[in-house]
Amino acid sequence: MLSIQGIVKQYANHRALNNVSLEIPAGSIFGLLGPNGAGKTSLIRIINQITAPDSGEIFFKGEKLNPSHISKIGYLPEERGLYKKMEIGEQMLYLAQLKGLSKSDANRKIKFWFEKMEMQSWWKKKLEDLSKGMQQKVQFVATIVHDPELIILDEPFSGFDPVNAEIITNEILELNKKGSTIIFSTHRMESVEQLCDRIALIHKSEKILEGRLQDIKNSYRNNTFKLSYSGKIECIETKLFTVIDHSPLSNENIRHLILKISDQFSTNDVLQYLLPQVHIHELSEIIPSIHDIFIQKVKN
Amino acid sequence: MKKTLLIIKREYFSRVKKKSFLILTFLVPLLIIGMYALIIALAIKGGDKAVNVEVIDQSKLFEGKLKNSKSINFKTSKLSLAAAKQQVITDEETFVLYIPEHIKSNDKMEMLSQKKAGIGVINDIENQTNEIMRIQLLKDAGINSQTLDSIKPNLTITTKEITIDGEKDSSSVAAMGVGFAAAILIYMSLMIYGSQVMRGIIEEKTNRIIEVVISSVRPFQLMMGKIIGIGLVGLTQFLLWIILSLSLTAIATNVLLKDKFETIKSEMPGAQKSNIGQNPAVNSPAITAISALQTVPFNSIIPLFLMYFLGGYLLYSALFAAVGSAVDSDTETQQFMFPITLPLLFTYIMSFSYIINNPDSTLSIWLSIIPFTSPIAMMVRLPFGVPDWQLAVSILSLIAGFFLTTWVASRIYRIGILMYGKKASFKELIKWFSYKE
C-alpha cells in the first residue's frame, strides 16, 4: 500500500528523519511507535504531503506519491481542531468537499455516518457547543467520511471515555475489514497489542524496529516462565533454570515463581524435575509486551 | 482551483452572513446621509430662534436701516445707556447694541448682554453696519445713491481644469474633501480587512484546524482563499455603501434642493432691491457644497478607489497573513505589525500634511507610485487630476508589489502555520522564507 524509501527530513539544526524506510502492506493495521520527538509527526506530515522530504521517496500503491492521492488518505492529527463557530453539518460538508467529494456525495456520506454514530441532532450545532468527547467524534467522522484507502490516526483515543473508545475501536476494525489500511500512532501500548498486526519503532529520527507484531514479540522471548504451585520445592538451586523472582506464600497456599530455563533444557525437563516435589497449578511462558520491548529498545 | 473556490466561499459567506456585517453595511451609509441631511437642514434653517436686539443709536446713522434676518430682530430703543444696562441685568434675554454718537469708520460699537451673543449675530451686525456706513461715506463723498445701487460687483472664482478633453469646472475644496475621505477609507479598510486576514489565520492555527485543512489543500491555496474571500467581503461592503449612499444622496439632494431653489426664486426680487449685499441664501454653504461635489469626477474616482483598495489590500493582507502564520496569539503580533503599518501610517500622515497641499510635487508623485504607499497617496492626488502615465505606472507597480508580497508571505506562511509554541523572531522568518519546498 505504502512504501517509504530512505526518507530524510532536515530542519535547520536537527534532522527529524534520517533515512527511514517502511513497508506498510495493504489491509494492515500498522502501529507507528516512538517516544515524543522521535520524528513520527514529521513522517506523518510527509505522507500527507503537508511537508516534503529532503530526500527519499514514497510510493502509494506503486505510484509515486502525488497530490491526486490526497483524496485517498484520511488524516486525524494528534492536535485536533475544527472551526469553533461553524455549524457541524456545514463544517463536515466543507471538509469533505476539500477532500474532493461532490456536495451531494458528501451530504449523503455524512448523513450515513451521523446516523451510525448517533450524531444526527448535532448537525445544526456549533462545534463550541459540544463536549470534548463529542468534538473528537466529529473529528473522527471528518477523517473517514470520504472512504479513504489509507487512514492515518494520531492518538485516536485521546479524550474518549472507555465507552466511546470502544465504539471507535470497533469502527477502526470494521473499516480495516472493509479494506482500509490503517496507520496508527499512539503511546497507548495496550491498544497497539489489541489492534496492530505490524509495528515500526522510530527513535531519535531513525527506524530501529519493524515487522509483524507477533514476530517481534517472539523474537524477544527469552525462555522466561511463570510457575504457580503449592507445596515446597526441596532444592531450588538447579542447573535446569535460574530463579528471577519468587513470591512469598499467599493466602491460597499458592506461590509464584518466575524462572528462566537454561538453554539446553525444555519445559518438559523442568516439569519432570518439579512434579514429584510440588502440586503444579500453572506453567506459562512470559511473552514480553510491546510496552517492555518499547522501553527496552528506547533505553538502549 | 475548485478547492480554492470552496475556501473563498467559506471565508466569504461565514463573514457576510454575520449580523455585524449587515449592521455595519446598512448603518454606515445611513449615518453619512444623516449627517449630510443634518448639515443641509441646519444651513437652510439657520439658528433655532431669533435674538431681539435693542439698538441705542446715538449717531442716528443707522436708524431704520438695519434689516431683520432669521436670527436677529432689531428694535430701536429710546432708553439711556444706563437704563439699558439695568435692563440687561434684570433680563437675560435682552441684547443691547450701543452705537456712540460720533461714530467713525474705525470706532467700536458695544453689544451688552448677560449671555454672550453668537458669532453669527455679531458678524451679521458688523456686516450690515459696515455696509450702511460705507454707503453713507460714499454719499458724503458726493456719489449719488442711484449710481451706487447700479454698482454691485459680485466677483467669485470658479476653478476650471483644462485638459485635452476640454475644460471642466472643478472645485479644489470639494476635491480636497473627496481626497481626504477616500484616503481615510482606504487606510481604515486596509487595516481592518488586513487584520481580519491575520486573525483568521491565527484562529486556524490555534484551533489546530490547519493540519486537517492542509492535508487536503496546499498552504498557498488556503492562504489565497482566505485573502480573496475576505477581500470580496470588503468589496461587497464598499459596493453596497456606494449604491446606498448614491441613491440616498440623490433622493436627499433632490428633495432639499427643490425646496431651496423655490425659496431663492421667491426671495429674488427682494434681494435685488436690497442695499445690503446679496441674499444670504444664495451663498449658503449647503448649495456651494452640493454644486462643488457635483464637479468632482466620481465616475473615474470610484472605480479607481475600488482598484486601489483591492491592490493595496492584496499587497498588505499577504503581509498580515505572514504575521498571522508566525504567531500563536493576537498578543504576539505587535513586533511584526509595526513595520507593516509604518508605511501606511506614514502615508496617512503625509496625506494630510503634505500631499494635499502639494499634489503634484515630486515627493507626492513618488508616494503615489511606490506600491506600499500608493493606495493612500493616489487617493489624495486623484481629485486634483493625475496624468495617465503616472496612473499606469502606479497601478502596474501595485500589481507587481502584491505579487512580490504574496510570494514572500506564502513562503513564510507554509512553514509558520505548522510551528506551534515557538516564539518567532525576524531571523526565524527569514530562515523559514529560505527553506526549500
Interface residues (C-beta under 8 A of the other chain):
Chain A: A12 R45 N48 Q49 I50 T51 A52 P67 I70 I73 Y75 P77 E79 R80 G81 L82 Y83 K84 K85 M86 Y94 L95 Q97 L98 K99 G100 Q139 A142
Chain B: K3 L6 I7 R10 S14 E203 E204 N207 R208 I209 I210 E211 V212 V213 I214 S215 S216 V217 R218 L418 Y420 K431 E437
